[in-house]
């Protein structure tokens, strides 16, 4: 019986492990190797250059702009999305007059907020490109229609506004999903805790801070990791929406876009692979730090 169980486990796991090695680990290994070469993507040979590609990253002004922009996105996008998602989820569940039931039509609101998830990120970028159009776009049209013409701008053509405009799209496209995620987490909290807080005279903010937030902390942690990974990417939205793309003057340049341009426009696949490896370790570091911080907080609470 024991040998039969081992054969079953071996037969079930080995094919999956082989597929994982071939289609996941092998491309990673190839990327690491190519980052140490000067391969052009079409040449039959790749000359080994060691850490030369990584040394070039530190002197590449456009890449440093991309790192700066991704760092800003890493702070703004997760915090804004999680904050809005938690606020909406709390209002839908605990925004009723008695502080226990959600507002009327909360299920309908959840469906409406979730609508952006039905569209691909490329489609969302195209739609918002039209919305931001300085002449015929919906945003400037509304501003002019309510007498605020002075606030109309070329949202994607001004360096100071382009990156915030892109981040607003990322937040808008994500907040519905995380609102539903946080709603599910709030649903799992015993209603008796909210009733006890209400009887003790706790305000809505105190209830959220003392009851809701601590009990959905794990969900928030997972959301931060996923949103951080999305913020370190941002390629699709920037590629579709911005001039250049990545402009104006590198205001919306991101690492993924620099990687793509160096590989497929300039034929510097080795250098682009070095960018990819740097992005991989940045993402891995973010995930490890976020997970360790969550575990440390749980240990301290225990």
PyMOL commands that set and color helices and strands:
alter all, ss='L'
color gray80, all
select helices_A, chain A and resi 2-34+52-57+61-94+106-118+121-131+138-145+149-151+159-187+191-199+204-215+217-231+235-241+255-264+269-301
alter helices_A, ss='H'
color red, helices_A
deselect
rebuild
show_as cartoon
